[in-house]
Amino acid sequence: QVQLEESGGGLVQAGGSLRLSCAASGNTANINTMGWYRQAPGKQRDVVATIDSGGSGDYADAVKGRFTISRDNAKNTVYLQMNSLKPEDTAVYYCNIGLYRVSGWHDYWGQGTQVTVSS
């Protein structure tokens, strides 16, 4: 099993910055993709950014140029640096990792961390 612990959410004014962290523990062998998703009230969960094992990131159009995803493989940790935050970035942010096992692909999710951006 894999456990994910998120941190770094909070309340910030528009234009401000936050940095989210997500540390994986347990059976973390063969982690492939790591990423962040978000879900606003009444909306579906959407991808924010993902990063592959080689360090290549991919971003939702809404956050390109403002958010940066990175990972530290030695620490099994993924980060999301969020700059120039907007009220529409308000959501619960979820960490996700994907990895291979003999039984196939597995996804694991964090418990979520609230990000609130005030105008």
N, C-alpha and C positions, 0 to 999 in steps of 0.2 A: 504494500500500500504506500501511497504518497500523501503527505500532508503539505498544504500550502498556507503560509502565514503572511498576510498582507499588512502593510502599514503605510502611513503617510497621508491619509485622507484628512479632510478638514474643511474649514470655512475660510474663504479667501475673497478679496474684492476683485472685481473685474480688472483685468490687466496684470494680475498677480501670477505667482508661480507656486506649484506644488510638485513634490517628487514622491511617487509611489514606489514601494518596494514589495517584492514577493519572494519569499525564501521557501524552497522546497526541501523537504526532509523525508526520511524513510528510504524506500527502495527507489532511488533516483537514477539508477543506471539507464543509459540509452535515452535520456531526454532528447527530444528532437526539437519541436517548435515550442516557443513560449510566447505568451501574448496577453494583451489586455482587452477586455470587453467592457461595455457599459450599458446600463439600463436605467432610463429615466422613468418616472412614474407614468403608468399607462401606456408605455411603449415596449417594444420587444428589445431583447438584448442584441446589441450590435458590436461588431468588431471595431476596435480603436486602432490597434497596431499589433503586428506579430513580428517575430524575429526567428530566423531559422538557426540551425546548429552552426552555420558558418558566419553568423553575425549580420546577415542581410535582413534589413527591416522593410516592412510594408505598412502603409498607413491608410486610414480612411481619408477621403478627400477633405472632410470637415476639420481635420487636425493637422494636415500636412503643413509643414513650415512652422508649426507651433509646438508640437509634441515630438519627443525623441525617445525611442525605445532602445534599451541596451541590456546586455546580459553578462553575468560573471559566471562562467561555467565552473570554475573552481569552488564557488560558493553556492552553486545551483540557485542563483538569484536573478530575477529579471526586474528591471527598473523602467519607470515611465516618468520622464521629465516633462512637465506640462508648463508651458510659458504662455503669456498673453491670454490667460484664461478668460472665457466669456460666460455669461449666465447660462447659455445653452449647453455648456459643458457639464452642468449640474446633473449628477447621476450617481448611482452606485457602480463602482468600478470593480470588476472581477478579474482576477488573475487566472490564466489557463496554461496548462502544459500538456503536451502530447508526447507520448513515448511508445516505443515498440516493446512488446513482450512476445514470448513464444506464442501466446494465445492471440496475438494481433495488436492492433492499435488501441491505445487507451487515452482517454482525456480525463484530466483532473481539474477541479475548480476550487478557487479560494472562497472564503465566506463573504467576500465583498467589503469594500470600504467606501464610505460616503464622501463624495466631493460636492461641495456647495459653493457656487460662485455668486456673490451678490453684486447687484448693479449699482 
